[in-house]
């Protein structure tokens, strides 16, 4: 390792010697190949903590995810009664508030939704961002570098056919992601996800996921545990049916 590389917009990184760079690239290929055979669905208990200019607080509940963009969250009170139900297929979403007898429906491309998402986050690919994996596709590695804190290897890459770059910090021994950054067109950070508390074993999933956006978005923390088998999940499991007398409100 010879010197620091990178600009002020990105984390500090260390230039690797040629042999180290070759090993880092090979480890990254093993990471990508290993994740490709992991399960495409998860079912887990979660505590969601939001800290932002528009909302703050925590809620316990249950989270189901299915690649590439299916998500269902049921937030419950201490008695286990549902307070919030949310489901999406990555393109459209439904948000139900039983206490208010209201149902919000609409496309995730709507301005009302985009105001609450980090810039650049594609809901149709949310599964991979939320569980610390890279989505399928041919990856073009642009640069490999070391981490000054010794936390792993940095890899800057882009997917074939796309211009937007991504940057990940991964552990070459455990083959797990530690940080995943989406870069904007100026090379700055559009948003970042940090992963921690991995258990041992094949295809480990993080016990702690922290999503950071700009000052408008704030921070979202997911504490995950008690994973359940979820191979049987299909798209039909991500539908929420609300009573007919609930007020329907379109998302625009």
Order of alpha helices (4+ residues) and beta strands (2+ residues): beta-beta-alpha-beta-beta-beta-beta-beta-beta-alpha-alpha-beta-beta-beta-beta-beta-beta-beta-beta
